[in-house]
Amino acid sequence: VSLQMASVQYVHTQRFQAEVIAFIQHFTQLQDVLGRQRAAVAGQTVRDKAQRASRILLDIEAGAPVLLIPESSRSNNLIVANLGKLKVKNKFIFAGSPGTFSLQDKGSGKSSSSPEAPKR
């Protein structure tokens, strides 16, 4: 997803958040169903568990987005957050590449990019 936009105001509400989450959950369930149907039609083994979740490559620039977060639906009090110039960009890299970590690294506290301690 590549998106460039001018300044935007977003008023956060619990209902909107719940609707977005429900849409995303429904969408991923439908993706799983369609993937299983494609596999069955192609004669492939249909797995019981869903495959790895979809990944979305993001490249987003927003000029001075402002978040308005009401204290409650019945209150005039709100938090105003001016995010300035916002840039969001991600990338996908393979496990074990520099900058990644795995469960094996968790016990040692190391990541693939962390240098080893000097030996004395």
NUFI-102935 format. One record per residue: residue in three letters; x, y, z of N, C-alpha, C in turn. Coordinates in steps of 0.001 Angstrom, whole numbers, plus 500000, padded with zeros to 6 digits. Example, Ala and Ser with C-alpha at 12.3 -4.5 7.8 and 13.67 -1.06 7.14 Angstrom:
ALA513190494310507800512300495500507800513200496700507800SER512850497750507080513670498940507140512900500030507870
This chain:
VAL500856498840500000500000500000500000500900501219500000SER500749502047499010501495503295498938500482504432498991LEU500683505348499927499708506408500144500418507691500513GLN500067508777499825500560510102500177499343510990500319MET499262511693501458498103512549501684498509513830502382ALA497646514832502222497848516099502911497379515943504352SER497300517030505053496868516998506441495471516399506556VAL495277515611507598494000514942507812493698514947509308GLN492407515024509654491998514921511052491247513617511224TYR491546512908512294490882511644512603490305511743514010VAL489003511548514127488352511531515431488160510071515800HIS488853509647516836488815508247517236487551507963518047THR486842506918517652485705506443518444485838504929518604GLN485343504431519699485404502988519965484625502224518906ARG483491502762518476482671502078517482483427501934516157PHE484083503018515711484827502955514458485929501908514544GLN486659501903515649487726500920515838487164499505515799ALA486043499266516472485430497937516488484991497525515086GLU484446498469514318484012498180512947485197497818512054VAL486295498544512191487482498262511377488043496885511724ILE488133496589513004488655495278513427487745494154512947ALA486432494339513050485486493313512584485629493099511085PHE485803494180510317485982494055508872487243493267508544ILE488344493602509223489611492920508955489507491436509308GLN488876491110510429488712489711510819487864488964509799HIS486774489571509354485904488939508367486649488739507047PHE487411489762506646488173489697505404489190488552505443THR489927488413506555490930487347506646490278485969506697GLN489103485867507313488386484589507316487971484208505899LEU487478485175505141487090484904503752488303484534502902GLN489429485196503139490662484848502431491032483392502699ASP490926482963503946491254481595504324490321480605503624VAL489023480905503609488049480029502958488360479905501469LEU488621481039500813488934481002499384490235480236499120GLY491226480419499981492484479683499821492276478181499949ARG491435477769500881491137476343501057490394475791499841GLN489458476582499296488719476140498115489647475993496922ARG490553476961496737491521476862495635492385475618495777ALA492838475346496990493682474172497226492901472896496936ALA491649472834497357490833471639497130490594471424495645VAL490303472484494909490059472382493467491329471941492743ALA492482472410493204493756472058492572494258470690493011GLY493511470027493895493915468701494353495010468721495393GLN495245469858495995496274469972497023495677469633498379THR496546469341499325496105469045500685495587470316501332VAL494404470210501925493822471350502629494205471214504098ARG494853472229504633495340472178506009494251472602506984ASP494342472054508201493371472410509234493565473829509742LYS494811474249509846495107475569510386495394476537509244ALA495096477793509504495351478832508506496850478985508289GLN497209479367507085498603479632506763499027480949507404ARG500264481325507175500794482577507689499862483719507280ALA499682484653508173498803485789507908499323486595506720SER498409487267506070498786488133504963499712489226505455ARG500593489628504585501502490718504918501230491867503965ILE501320493068504471501078494244503649502303495140503729LEU502859495443502566504002496345502489503464497773502509LEU503926498567503475503416499920503669504442500966503280ASP503971502010502634504773503197502347503797504366502401ILE503692504969503581502670505988503826503329507280504268GLU502889508390503680503321509722504094502081510564504317ALA501992511189505474500864512058505779501396513377506301GLY500934514467505720501363515802506152500534516273507332ALA501114516293508508500506516822509730499152516219510084PRO499068514895510230497800514320510689497532514707512140VAL496264514943512454495860515326513802494870514287514310LEU495177513683515457494281512720516081493488513418517165LEU492183513224517156491300513759518190490731512569518942ILE491084512454520216490674511291521007489787511766522152PRO488457511560522020487544512011523073487723511208524354GLU487473511875525482487531511208526781486468510107526840SER485286510394526332484196509422526229483219509938525185SER482241509127524838481269509549523837480355510649524360ARG480336510867525663479448511872526266480206513107526767SER481486513179526477482307514261527020482781515191525912ASN482946516474526249483537517439525319485061517486525469ASN485600516802526485487043516767526710487686515801525731LEU488840516204525192489552515311524276491029515592524290ILE491776514627523797493219514767523620493445515076522146VAL494266516078521877494614516429520505496076516061520303ALA496345515220519329497722514799519032498063515201517599ASN498942516195517465499408516614516144500679515815515853LEU500632514944514877501749514037514610502806514635513688GLY502665515894513311503656516494512421503662515758511090LYS504806515656510470504899514886509224505099513422509600LEU504179512576509189504203511161509561504631510312508372LYS505616509458508593506053508502507571506003507112508177VAL505389506186507458505324504789507887505800503938506717LYS506833503139506960507377502278505905507881501004506564ASN507563499873505982508067498615506519508716497806505411LYS509347496710505792509940495792504821509908494400505413PHE510034493428504559510034492036504986511415491457504728ILE511970490827505769513280490196505637513206488778506188PHE514094487929505722514090486533506140514629486376507555ALA514126485381508259514615485061509598516110484783509529GLY516823485260510526518269485057510564519051486177509901SER518366487045509158519038488187508541519405489196509619PRO520399490050509361520740491080510343519507491904510711GLY519357492160512012518228492943512490517031492111512904THR517115490789512772516004489922513175516383489173514438PHE515404488583515070515659487735516222514678486569516165SER514982485514516886514111484340516908513937483893518349LEU513098482905518555512896482373519899514184481773520450GLN515034481279519564516311480733520011517189481832520600ASP517108483040520026517895484167520518517343484705521835LYS516055484459522101515385485057523253516090484709524565GLY516498483469524707517156483047525934518514483689526126SER519209483939525035520549484517525142520536486039525127GLY519386486640524759519303488095524708519990488685523497LYS520342487867522497521032488356521309520063488460520143SER520398489325519205519696489359517928520739489122516854SER520276488885515642521208488607514553522101489786514240SER521699490988514673522512492160514367523371492597515542SER523163491991516719523941492448517872525331491839517846PRO526342492680518024527704492160518022527954491330519285GLU528827490376519129529165489549520278530054490345521236ALA529970489996522496530786490665523496532260490349523254PRO533131491328523489534567491064523282535060490015524274LYS535938489140523781536488488094524638537682488651525389ARG537801488283526671538915488771527489539740487636527984
